[in-house]
Each structure stands twice: as C-alpha cells, then as structure tokens.
Amino acid sequence: MKPADALREEITFLEDEIRGLRNRMAKQDNAAQVQKLAMLSRLLSRCTRALESQLTKEVLT
C-alpha cells in the first residue's frame, strides 16, 4: 500500500469518527466529547496536510 493510500484510508476513518461523534453530541453534549472532537479534528487536519504533501512529492517524482 502506498503512503497516499494509507493516508486516504486514515482520513476516511477520521471523517466517519467525527461524523458519528457529532451525531452523538446532537443528543447530549459533554466536555469529553468536545475534547475528543477537537483531537480528531486536529488529526484529520494533519493527515490531510500529509496527504497533500505526499501527492506533491509523487507529482514531482
């Protein structure tokens, strides 16, 4: 599996986790879920930036 493929898979997983967490938060809001959402959002941003970087490297190579 190429690094870009692994990153895409991780991004899909994180997006699903965030979507599920937001759905649960609509029913009840608590500090732990807010912190988890913030952490997952940061991880998603990092993975997205890493994927963009990886794709740029592949294009230049």
N, C-alpha and C positions, 0 to 999 in steps of 0.2 A: 504494500500500500504506500502510495506516495504521501509525502508530508501534507500536501494540499488536500488530499482526500481525507486524511485523518482529521485535519482542521475543520473541514466541511462537516464531517460526522460529529465532531465535538460541538460545533456551532448549532447544528440541528438539535442535538441533545439539550443544550443550554436554553435554546429558544422554547423547546417543549416544557422544560422545567419552569421557566419564567412564566409561560402561559398558564400552566397548572397552578402555580403559586398565586398568580393574580386572581384566578378564578376562586381559589380558596379564600383569599383576602377579601373578596367582594362579600363573602358571607360573614367573616369575622376578621377583624384587624387586630394584630398584636405586634409587639416590638420585635419578637423573634422572627416573625415572618418578614417584617420590614427590613431587618438586618440581612436575612437570607436573600431577599430580593436584591438588595444593594450589592451583595457579594456576587451573586450570579450575574448581575448586570455588568460588573467590572470584569469578570471572567469572560463574558461574551465580547466585550469591547477588546480585550487583549487578544482573544482568538481571532476576531475579525481583522485586527491590525496585522497579526501574524500571517493570516491567510493572504492579505493584500501584499505583504512583503514577499511571501513565498511565490506568489503569482508573478510579481515583478521580476524576481530572480529567474524564474522559468522562462519568461519572455526574453530577458536579456541573454540567456544562455543558449 
